[in-house]
Amino acid sequence: MKCEVCSQESDKGFLCANGIACSEDCAQILHGRLDVEYAKLKAEPIVEMPEAFTVGDFERWTLKVSLHILEGCTAATRKKLSDNNPMMLMPDQLALEIKDRILKHIPHQYVSSAETRGHMRIFHGGEYMFRQPVPQEVVVKAAKEAQVIQ
Ligand SMILES: [Zn+2]
């Protein structure tokens, strides 16, 4: 594998949420980059979003929503989240869950999934693509129906 930070080939890897590092030093740099990215997203309001979403926009927006949810949740909610599934306290994991829920409410004319066999969690961790950019009002409506935002 190749280190995300120094580009060195290494057979030892430190897996971070945003890539793989070759050493603890490089892993720290990677974590630092993630903190910067998270801080930027936290500073942006949730309502700030594009007119139409590409997959990249959707990934970024759902991560932003997750960060805001984790930032704003009470100790009680936090406890409930961690009792149900401690992974949900990690922004990237919560974002997966949120994406999953919202995608179920986006009409098929916009979204298709690699796994189409209809079980409850068809999208979780699975691939999806947008057939066309999804208008902002469609995403917002889906997010509200999924009770991700109010
Ligand atoms: Zn490195």
Backbone and ligand atoms as CSV (ligand in chain L), in Angstrom:
chain,resi,resn,atom,element,x,y,z
A,1,MET,N,N,0.824,-1.204,0.000
A,1,MET,CA,C,0.000,0.000,0.000
A,1,MET,C,C,0.856,1.251,0.000
A,2,LYS,N,N,0.232,2.339,-0.401
A,2,LYS,CA,C,0.972,3.580,-0.498
A,2,LYS,C,C,0.479,4.562,0.564
A,3,CYS,N,N,1.425,5.180,1.253
A,3,CYS,CA,C,1.056,6.117,2.312
A,3,CYS,C,C,0.420,7.377,1.726
A,4,GLU,N,N,-0.688,7.773,2.318
A,4,GLU,CA,C,-1.443,8.948,1.859
A,4,GLU,C,C,-0.648,10.237,2.061
A,5,VAL,N,N,0.263,10.226,3.049
A,5,VAL,CA,C,0.972,11.444,3.420
A,5,VAL,C,C,2.307,11.573,2.689
A,6,CYS,N,N,3.176,10.571,2.822
A,6,CYS,CA,C,4.521,10.706,2.252
A,6,CYS,C,C,4.691,9.905,0.962
A,7,SER,N,N,3.628,9.230,0.530
A,7,SER,CA,C,3.615,8.465,-0.718
A,7,SER,C,C,4.597,7.299,-0.745
A,8,GLN,N,N,5.139,6.934,0.432
A,8,GLN,CA,C,6.046,5.797,0.452
A,8,GLN,C,C,5.290,4.474,0.414
A,9,GLU,N,N,5.866,3.532,-0.291
A,9,GLU,CA,C,5.288,2.194,-0.277
A,9,GLU,C,C,5.658,1.538,1.047
A,10,SER,N,N,4.699,0.869,1.665
A,10,SER,CA,C,4.981,0.223,2.937
A,10,SER,C,C,4.073,-0.980,3.100
A,11,ASP,N,N,4.580,-1.992,3.820
A,11,ASP,CA,C,3.702,-3.141,4.031
A,11,ASP,C,C,2.978,-3.031,5.364
A,12,LYS,N,N,3.323,-1.984,6.136
A,12,LYS,CA,C,2.639,-1.734,7.388
A,12,LYS,C,C,1.668,-0.583,7.154
A,13,GLY,N,N,0.456,-0.703,7.647
A,13,GLY,CA,C,-0.489,0.375,7.399
A,13,GLY,C,C,-1.261,0.799,8.616
A,14,PHE,N,N,-1.423,2.098,8.792
A,14,PHE,CA,C,-2.292,2.636,9.824
A,14,PHE,C,C,-3.542,3.149,9.134
A,15,LEU,N,N,-4.653,2.483,9.390
A,15,LEU,CA,C,-5.886,2.861,8.716
A,15,LEU,C,C,-6.567,4.020,9.432
A,16,CYS,N,N,-6.747,5.105,8.703
A,16,CYS,CA,C,-7.456,6.252,9.261
A,16,CYS,C,C,-8.762,6.429,8.485
A,17,ALA,N,N,-9.646,7.269,9.018
A,17,ALA,CA,C,-10.939,7.467,8.360
A,17,ALA,C,C,-10.778,8.062,6.959
A,18,ASN,N,N,-9.668,8.748,6.739
A,18,ASN,CA,C,-9.488,9.408,5.453
A,18,ASN,C,C,-8.307,8.869,4.653
A,19,GLY,N,N,-7.851,7.651,4.951
A,19,GLY,CA,C,-6.787,7.064,4.146
A,19,GLY,C,C,-5.900,6.145,4.966
A,20,ILE,N,N,-4.789,5.727,4.344
A,20,ILE,CA,C,-3.869,4.820,5.019
A,20,ILE,C,C,-2.521,5.510,5.170
A,21,ALA,N,N,-1.914,5.377,6.352
A,21,ALA,CA,C,-0.606,5.981,6.596
A,21,ALA,C,C,0.416,4.884,6.869
A,22,CYS,N,N,1.715,5.202,6.640
A,22,CYS,CA,C,2.760,4.184,6.773
A,22,CYS,C,C,3.290,4.093,8.200
A,23,SER,N,N,3.122,5.169,8.971
A,23,SER,CA,C,3.698,5.213,10.317
A,23,SER,C,C,2.787,6.005,11.243
A,24,GLU,N,N,3.106,5.977,12.520
A,24,GLU,CA,C,2.295,6.741,13.464
A,24,GLU,C,C,2.384,8.235,13.180
A,25,ASP,N,N,3.577,8.683,12.778
A,25,ASP,CA,C,3.746,10.105,12.461
A,25,ASP,C,C,2.836,10.518,11.314
A,26,CYS,N,N,2.855,9.710,10.261
A,26,CYS,CA,C,2.014,10.037,9.103
A,26,CYS,C,C,0.532,9.930,9.464
A,27,ALA,N,N,0.207,8.966,10.339
A,27,ALA,CA,C,-1.187,8.812,10.756
A,27,ALA,C,C,-1.662,10.060,11.494
A,28,GLN,N,N,-0.766,10.640,12.287
A,28,GLN,CA,C,-1.133,11.860,13.015
A,28,GLN,C,C,-1.405,13.012,12.065
A,29,ILE,N,N,-0.592,13.095,11.031
A,29,ILE,CA,C,-0.799,14.156,10.031
A,29,ILE,C,C,-2.154,13.962,9.349
A,30,LEU,N,N,-2.463,12.701,9.029
A,30,LEU,CA,C,-3.751,12.390,8.402
A,30,LEU,C,C,-4.913,12.779,9.308
A,31,HIS,N,N,-4.821,12.424,10.581
A,31,HIS,CA,C,-5.872,12.789,11.541
A,31,HIS,C,C,-6.031,14.299,11.606
A,32,GLY,N,N,-4.903,15.006,11.581
A,32,GLY,CA,C,-4.926,16.465,11.608
A,32,GLY,C,C,-5.703,17.019,10.426
A,33,ARG,N,N,-5.465,16.436,9.234
A,33,ARG,CA,C,-6.182,16.886,8.039
A,33,ARG,C,C,-7.681,16.683,8.199
A,34,LEU,N,N,-8.036,15.541,8.800
A,34,LEU,CA,C,-9.444,15.215,9.010
A,34,LEU,C,C,-10.067,16.233,9.967
A,35,ASP,N,N,-9.330,16.578,11.027
A,35,ASP,CA,C,-9.832,17.570,11.978
A,35,ASP,C,C,-10.121,18.896,11.289
A,36,VAL,N,N,-9.220,19.281,10.398
A,36,VAL,CA,C,-9.398,20.543,9.669
A,36,VAL,C,C,-10.660,20.475,8.808
A,37,GLU,N,N,-10.818,19.363,8.108
A,37,GLU,CA,C,-11.985,19.164,7.244
A,37,GLU,C,C,-13.276,19.165,8.086
A,38,TYR,N,N,-13.251,18.469,9.211
A,38,TYR,CA,C,-14.422,18.409,10.095
A,38,TYR,C,C,-14.757,19.799,10.644
A,39,ALA,N,N,-13.725,20.540,11.047
A,39,ALA,CA,C,-13.949,21.877,11.604
A,39,ALA,C,C,-14.601,22.777,10.557
A,40,LYS,N,N,-14.172,22.636,9.306
A,40,LYS,CA,C,-14.724,23.436,8.214
A,40,LYS,C,C,-16.210,23.111,8.033
A,41,LEU,N,N,-16.521,21.820,8.047
A,41,LEU,CA,C,-17.912,21.395,7.855
A,41,LEU,C,C,-18.795,21.819,9.027
A,42,LYS,N,N,-18.237,21.743,10.241
A,42,LYS,CA,C,-19.001,22.131,11.431
A,42,LYS,C,C,-19.335,23.615,11.397
A,43,ALA,N,N,-18.443,24.412,10.809
A,43,ALA,CA,C,-18.653,25.858,10.764
A,43,ALA,C,C,-19.711,26.245,9.731
A,44,GLU,N,N,-19.991,25.358,8.803
A,44,GLU,CA,C,-21.000,25.636,7.761
A,44,GLU,C,C,-22.384,25.245,8.246
A,45,PRO,N,N,-23.395,26.087,7.987
A,45,PRO,CA,C,-24.752,25.670,8.366
A,45,PRO,C,C,-25.249,24.504,7.496
A,46,ILE,N,N,-26.116,23.683,8.062
A,46,ILE,CA,C,-26.663,22.533,7.337
A,46,ILE,C,C,-27.406,22.979,6.077
A,47,VAL,N,N,-28.085,24.125,6.180
A,47,VAL,CA,C,-28.888,24.585,5.049
A,47,VAL,C,C,-28.039,25.064,3.877
A,48,GLU,N,N,-26.753,25.218,4.089
A,48,GLU,CA,C,-25.886,25.594,2.984
A,48,GLU,C,C,-25.607,24.352,2.140
A,49,MET,N,N,-26.186,24.313,0.948
A,49,MET,CA,C,-26.048,23.133,0.092
A,49,MET,C,C,-26.250,23.516,-1.368
A,50,PRO,N,N,-25.759,22.682,-2.275
A,50,PRO,CA,C,-25.876,23.030,-3.696
A,50,PRO,C,C,-27.305,22.948,-4.215
A,51,GLU,N,N,-27.575,23.604,-5.329
A,51,GLU,CA,C,-28.897,23.572,-5.973
A,51,GLU,C,C,-29.246,22.152,-6.424
A,52,ALA,N,N,-28.207,21.435,-6.883
A,52,ALA,CA,C,-28.390,20.040,-7.286
A,52,ALA,C,C,-27.199,19.245,-6.785
A,53,PHE,N,N,-27.465,18.046,-6.287
A,53,PHE,CA,C,-26.427,17.227,-5.650
A,53,PHE,C,C,-25.825,16.206,-6.604
A,54,THR,N,N,-24.498,16.172,-6.666
A,54,THR,CA,C,-23.807,15.020,-7.248
A,54,THR,C,C,-23.566,14.059,-6.077
A,55,VAL,N,N,-23.030,12.862,-6.366
A,55,VAL,CA,C,-22.719,11.924,-5.287
A,55,VAL,C,C,-21.728,12.562,-4.308
A,56,GLY,N,N,-20.725,13.263,-4.843
A,56,GLY,CA,C,-19.730,13.924,-3.998
A,56,GLY,C,C,-20.364,14.956,-3.075
A,57,ASP,N,N,-21.300,15.744,-3.624
A,57,ASP,CA,C,-21.999,16.743,-2.807
A,57,ASP,C,C,-22.798,16.065,-1.702
A,58,PHE,N,N,-23.426,14.953,-2.071
A,58,PHE,CA,C,-24.269,14.232,-1.120
A,58,PHE,C,C,-23.425,13.642,0.006
A,59,GLU,N,N,-22.269,13.080,-0.350
A,59,GLU,CA,C,-21.353,12.527,0.649
A,59,GLU,C,C,-20.913,13.626,1.625
A,60,ARG,N,N,-20.551,14.772,1.067
A,60,ARG,CA,C,-20.068,15.877,1.890
A,60,ARG,C,C,-21.186,16.413,2.783
A,61,TRP,N,N,-22.363,16.549,2.218
A,61,TRP,CA,C,-23.476,17.121,2.988
A,61,TRP,C,C,-23.906,16.186,4.123
A,62,THR,N,N,-23.973,14.887,3.858
A,62,THR,CA,C,-24.395,13.952,4.911
A,62,THR,C,C,-23.342,13.883,6.026
A,63,LEU,N,N,-22.069,14.049,5.663
A,63,LEU,CA,C,-21.018,14.089,6.692
A,63,LEU,C,C,-21.197,15.352,7.540
A,64,LYS,N,N,-21.515,16.463,6.861
A,64,LYS,CA,C,-21.743,17.717,7.584
A,64,LYS,C,C,-22.926,17.568,8.545
A,65,VAL,N,N,-24.021,16.975,8.066
A,65,VAL,CA,C,-25.198,16.766,8.917
A,65,VAL,C,C,-24.814,15.915,10.133
A,66,SER,N,N,-24.028,14.866,9.911
A,66,SER,CA,C,-23.592,13.988,11.015
A,66,SER,C,C,-22.800,14.772,12.057
A,67,LEU,N,N,-21.885,15.600,11.580
A,67,LEU,CA,C,-21.064,16.383,12.500
A,67,LEU,C,C,-21.933,17.329,13.318
A,68,HIS,N,N,-22.909,17.934,12.655
A,68,HIS,CA,C,-23.804,18.837,13.370
A,68,HIS,C,C,-24.658,18.083,14.381
A,69,ILE,N,N,-25.133,16.896,14.001
A,69,ILE,CA,C,-25.953,16.095,14.918
A,69,ILE,C,C,-25.126,15.724,16.154
A,70,LEU,N,N,-23.897,15.244,15.944
A,70,LEU,CA,C,-23.050,14.827,17.065
A,70,LEU,C,C,-22.687,16.020,17.941
A,71,GLU,N,N,-22.463,17.158,17.301
A,71,GLU,CA,C,-22.111,18.370,18.030
A,71,GLU,C,C,-23.277,18.839,18.895
A,72,GLY,N,N,-24.483,18.741,18.319
A,72,GLY,CA,C,-25.646,19.318,18.989
A,72,GLY,C,C,-26.385,18.371,19.914
A,73,CYS,N,N,-25.991,17.087,19.947
A,73,CYS,CA,C,-26.830,16.164,20.710
A,73,CYS,C,C,-26.539,16.226,22.207
A,74,THR,N,N,-27.571,15.983,22.977
A,74,THR,CA,C,-27.473,16.043,24.435
A,74,THR,C,C,-26.744,14.795,24.949
A,75,ALA,N,N,-26.357,14.846,26.206
A,75,ALA,CA,C,-25.687,13.695,26.821
A,75,ALA,C,C,-26.578,12.461,26.750
A,76,ALA,N,N,-27.903,12.688,26.919
A,76,ALA,CA,C,-28.842,11.570,26.892
A,76,ALA,C,C,-28.897,10.927,25.494
A,77,THR,N,N,-28.956,11.769,24.482
A,77,THR,CA,C,-28.986,11.252,23.106
A,77,THR,C,C,-27.689,10.514,22.799
A,78,ARG,N,N,-26.604,11.111,23.239
A,78,ARG,CA,C,-25.292,10.506,23.033
A,78,ARG,C,C,-25.230,9.105,23.663
A,79,LYS,N,N,-25.797,9.019,24.861
A,79,LYS,CA,C,-25.795,7.730,25.562
A,79,LYS,C,C,-26.646,6.711,24.806
A,80,LYS,N,N,-27.819,7.194,24.322
A,80,LYS,CA,C,-28.719,6.309,23.589
A,80,LYS,C,C,-28.022,5.808,22.316
A,81,LEU,N,N,-27.366,6.742,21.631
A,81,LEU,CA,C,-26.635,6.377,20.414
A,81,LEU,C,C,-25.577,5.323,20.722
A,82,SER,N,N,-24.814,5.556,21.774
A,82,SER,CA,C,-23.705,4.650,22.055
A,82,SER,C,C,-24.190,3.309,22.607
A,83,ASP,N,N,-25.366,3.320,23.285
A,83,ASP,CA,C,-25.936,2.051,23.748
A,83,ASP,C,C,-26.406,1.214,22.565
A,84,ASN,N,N,-27.047,1.898,21.618
A,84,ASN,CA,C,-27.540,1.180,20.435
A,84,ASN,C,C,-26.388,0.694,19.567
A,85,ASN,N,N,-25.457,1.584,19.319
A,85,ASN,CA,C,-24.335,1.262,18.451
A,85,ASN,C,C,-23.242,2.316,18.605
A,86,PRO,N,N,-22.187,1.992,19.361
A,86,PRO,CA,C,-21.125,2.984,19.640
A,86,PRO,C,C,-20.502,3.566,18.379
A,87,MET,N,N,-20.564,2.804,17.274
A,87,MET,CA,C,-20.007,3.301,16.015
A,87,MET,C,C,-20.699,4.583,15.557
A,88,MET,N,N,-21.952,4.739,15.996
A,88,MET,CA,C,-22.726,5.903,15.566
A,88,MET,C,C,-22.164,7.212,16.117
A,89,LEU,N,N,-21.240,7.107,17.074
A,89,LEU,CA,C,-20.615,8.320,17.596
A,89,LEU,C,C,-19.465,8.788,16.703
A,90,MET,N,N,-19.133,7.971,15.698
A,90,MET,CA,C,-18.098,8.375,14.755
A,90,MET,C,C,-18.776,9.024,13.548
A,91,PRO,N,N,-18.355,10.258,13.226
A,91,PRO,CA,C,-19.047,11.004,12.174
A,91,PRO,C,C,-19.181,10.230,10.855
A,92,ASP,N,N,-18.122,9.529,10.444
A,92,ASP,CA,C,-18.201,8.835,9.150
A,92,ASP,C,C,-19.170,7.661,9.195
A,93,GLN,N,N,-19.275,7.011,10.377
A,93,GLN,CA,C,-20.210,5.893,10.517
A,93,GLN,C,C,-21.652,6.389,10.587
A,94,LEU,N,N,-21.840,7.478,11.313
A,94,LEU,CA,C,-23.176,8.063,11.393
A,94,LEU,C,C,-23.614,8.539,10.004
A,95,ALA,N,N,-22.663,9.071,9.249
A,95,ALA,CA,C,-22.971,9.536,7.889
A,95,ALA,C,C,-23.460,8.381,7.013
A,96,LEU,N,N,-22.867,7.196,7.177
A,96,LEU,CA,C,-23.308,6.009,6.431
A,96,LEU,C,C,-24.780,5.718,6.713
A,97,GLU,N,N,-25.111,5.747,7.996
A,97,GLU,CA,C,-26.473,5.472,8.432
A,97,GLU,C,C,-27.449,6.512,7.865
A,98,ILE,N,N,-27.029,7.760,7.932
A,98,ILE,CA,C,-27.870,8.859,7.444
A,98,ILE,C,C,-28.093,8.756,5.934
A,99,LYS,N,N,-27.015,8.458,5.206
A,99,LYS,CA,C,-27.114,8.295,3.741
A,99,LYS,C,C,-28.108,7.201,3.403
A,100,ASP,N,N,-27.947,6.086,4.107
A,100,ASP,CA,C,-28.802,4.931,3.936
A,100,ASP,C,C,-30.275,5.319,4.082
A,101,ARG,N,N,-30.555,6.051,5.138
A,101,ARG,CA,C,-31.943,6.426,5.413
A,101,ARG,C,C,-32.481,7.403,4.372
A,102,ILE,N,N,-31.662,8.392,4.009
A,102,ILE,CA,C,-32.138,9.403,3.049
A,102,ILE,C,C,-32.340,8.785,1.669
A,103,LEU,N,N,-31.399,7.943,1.259
A,103,LEU,CA,C,-31.474,7.363,-0.091
A,103,LEU,C,C,-32.771,6.591,-0.307
A,104,LYS,N,N,-33.278,5.976,0.756
A,104,LYS,CA,C,-34.522,5.213,0.631
A,104,LYS,C,C,-35.691,6.111,0.261
A,105,HIS,N,N,-35.560,7.397,0.536
A,105,HIS,CA,C,-36.662,8.317,0.263
A,105,HIS,C,C,-36.435,9.130,-1.005
A,106,ILE,N,N,-35.348,8.869,-1.708
A,106,ILE,CA,C,-35.115,9.583,-2.964
A,106,ILE,C,C,-35.675,8.730,-4.105
A,107,PRO,N,N,-36.533,9.324,-4.946
A,107,PRO,CA,C,-37.183,8.548,-6.013
A,107,PRO,C,C,-36.185,7.847,-6.945
A,108,HIS,N,N,-36.598,6.697,-7.455
A,108,HIS,CA,C,-35.723,5.865,-8.292
A,108,HIS,C,C,-35.274,6.543,-9.580
A,109,GLN,N,N,-36.006,7.560,-9.981
A,109,GLN,CA,C,-35.570,8.254,-11.199
A,109,GLN,C,C,-34.212,8.940,-10.997
A,110,TYR,N,N,-33.839,9.160,-9.731
A,110,TYR,CA,C,-32.577,9.842,-9.445
A,110,TYR,C,C,-31.460,8.909,-9.002
A,111,VAL,N,N,-31.835,7.850,-8.287
A,111,VAL,CA,C,-30.792,7.060,-7.646
A,111,VAL,C,C,-30.905,5.582,-8.008
A,112,SER,N,N,-29.770,4.959,-8.176
A,112,SER,CA,C,-29.785,3.514,-8.338
A,112,SER,C,C,-28.689,2.925,-7.469
A,113,SER,N,N,-28.927,1.708,-7.015
A,113,SER,CA,C,-27.999,1.075,-6.098
A,113,SER,C,C,-27.430,-0.173,-6.750
A,114,ALA,N,N,-26.193,-0.513,-6.367
A,114,ALA,CA,C,-25.568,-1.722,-6.907
A,114,ALA,C,C,-26.300,-2.958,-6.400
A,115,GLU,N,N,-26.826,-2.854,-5.182
A,115,GLU,CA,C,-27.578,-3.980,-4.617
A,115,GLU,C,C,-29.045,-3.618,-4.650
A,116,THR,N,N,-29.775,-4.228,-5.533
A,116,THR,CA,C,-31.169,-3.821,-5.665
A,116,THR,C,C,-32.136,-4.823,-5.061
A,117,ARG,N,N,-31.617,-5.934,-4.542
A,117,ARG,CA,C,-32.524,-6.882,-3.936
A,117,ARG,C,C,-33.119,-6.285,-2.671
A,118,GLY,N,N,-34.439,-6.200,-2.669
A,118,GLY,CA,C,-35.100,-5.334,-1.697
A,118,GLY,C,C,-35.160,-5.757,-0.255
A,119,HIS,N,N,-34.069,-5.620,0.441
A,119,HIS,CA,C,-34.149,-5.768,1.881
A,119,HIS,C,C,-34.093,-4.399,2.509
A,120,MET,N,N,-34.265,-4.360,3.803
A,120,MET,CA,C,-34.320,-3.078,4.492
A,120,MET,C,C,-33.071,-2.235,4.258
A,121,ARG,N,N,-31.933,-2.850,4.311
A,121,ARG,CA,C,-30.717,-2.049,4.324
A,121,ARG,C,C,-29.952,-2.147,3.004
A,122,ILE,N,N,-30.673,-2.036,1.915
A,122,ILE,CA,C,-30.032,-2.250,0.620
A,122,ILE,C,C,-28.837,-1.331,0.363
A,123,PHE,N,N,-28.888,-0.135,0.923
A,123,PHE,CA,C,-27.841,0.820,0.576
A,123,PHE,C,C,-26.644,0.771,1.515
A,124,HIS,N,N,-26.852,0.151,2.687
A,124,HIS,CA,C,-25.814,0.293,3.701
A,124,HIS,C,C,-24.470,-0.261,3.241
A,125,GLY,N,N,-23.504,0.617,3.195
A,125,GLY,CA,C,-22.170,0.213,2.767
A,125,GLY,C,C,-22.138,-0.171,1.298
A,126,GLY,N,N,-23.310,-0.229,0.691
A,126,GLY,CA,C,-23.365,-0.597,-0.714
A,126,GLY,C,C,-23.122,0.609,-1.601
A,127,GLU,N,N,-22.907,0.345,-2.852
A,127,GLU,CA,C,-22.666,1.457,-3.754
A,127,GLU,C,C,-23.984,1.997,-4.272
A,128,TYR,N,N,-23.951,3.259,-4.571
A,128,TYR,CA,C,-25.123,3.866,-5.184
A,128,TYR,C,C,-24.639,4.894,-6.173
A,129,MET,N,N,-25.490,5.252,-7.095
A,129,MET,CA,C,-25.129,6.345,-7.987
A,129,MET,C,C,-26.362,7.174,-8.297
A,130,PHE,N,N,-26.120,8.401,-8.677
A,130,PHE,CA,C,-27.228,9.258,-9.078
A,130,PHE,C,C,-27.320,9.217,-10.598
A,131,ARG,N,N,-28.498,8.920,-11.103
A,131,ARG,CA,C,-28.695,8.888,-12.559
A,131,ARG,C,C,-28.595,10.284,-13.144
A,132,GLN,N,N,-28.917,11.261,-12.316
A,132,GLN,CA,C,-28.826,12.677,-12.693
A,132,GLN,C,C,-28.668,13.448,-11.392
A,133,PRO,N,N,-28.132,14.683,-11.486
A,133,PRO,CA,C,-27.997,15.457,-10.244
A,133,PRO,C,C,-29.356,15.561,-9.550
A,134,VAL,N,N,-29.355,15.396,-8.236
A,134,VAL,CA,C,-30.616,15.400,-7.488
A,134,VAL,C,C,-30.887,16.816,-6.981
A,135,PRO,N,N,-32.042,17.398,-7.395
A,135,PRO,CA,C,-32.346,18.767,-6.965
A,135,PRO,C,C,-32.387,18.890,-5.449
A,136,GLN,N,N,-31.970,20.046,-4.982
A,136,GLN,CA,C,-31.913,20.315,-3.544
A,136,GLN,C,C,-33.227,19.987,-2.834
A,137,GLU,N,N,-34.372,20.382,-3.449
A,137,GLU,CA,C,-35.653,20.170,-2.754
A,137,GLU,C,C,-35.968,18.678,-2.605
A,138,VAL,N,N,-35.476,17.863,-3.540
A,138,VAL,CA,C,-35.707,16.416,-3.444
A,138,VAL,C,C,-34.907,15.831,-2.265
A,139,VAL,N,N,-33.651,16.282,-2.137
A,139,VAL,CA,C,-32.805,15.795,-1.036
A,139,VAL,C,C,-33.375,16.248,0.311
A,140,VAL,N,N,-33.783,17.511,0.378
A,140,VAL,CA,C,-34.319,18.046,1.638
A,140,VAL,C,C,-35.596,17.300,2.024
A,141,LYS,N,N,-36.476,17.069,1.039
A,141,LYS,CA,C,-37.732,16.364,1.306
A,141,LYS,C,C,-37.422,14.949,1.822
A,142,ALA,N,N,-36.482,14.267,1.165
A,142,ALA,CA,C,-36.109,12.900,1.565
A,142,ALA,C,C,-35.510,12.896,2.971
A,143,ALA,N,N,-34.666,13.881,3.259
A,143,ALA,CA,C,-34.024,13.951,4.582
A,143,ALA,C,C,-35.057,14.193,5.674
A,144,LYS,N,N,-36.082,14.981,5.335
A,144,LYS,CA,C,-37.152,15.231,6.316
A,144,LYS,C,C,-37.986,13.972,6.510
A,145,GLU,N,N,-38.317,13.309,5.412
A,145,GLU,CA,C,-39.095,12.072,5.518
A,145,GLU,C,C,-38.335,11.017,6.316
A,146,ALA,N,N,-37.017,11.016,6.177
A,146,ALA,CA,C,-36.175,10.058,6.903
A,146,ALA,C,C,-35.921,10.511,8.340
A,147,GLN,N,N,-36.468,11.670,8.676
A,147,GLN,CA,C,-36.318,12.276,10.012
A,147,GLN,C,C,-34.856,12.518,10.385
A,148,VAL,N,N,-34.087,12.861,9.372
A,148,VAL,CA,C,-32.682,13.197,9.614
A,148,VAL,C,C,-32.565,14.679,9.947
A,149,ILE,N,N,-33.368,15.499,9.243
A,149,ILE,CA,C,-33.425,16.927,9.571
A,149,ILE,C,C,-34.887,17.292,9.814
A,150,GLN,N,N,-35.090,18.493,10.380
A,150,GLN,CA,C,-36.468,18.901,10.674
A,150,GLN,C,C,-36.975,19.917,9.679
L,1,ZN,ZN,ZN,4.002,7.985,5.365
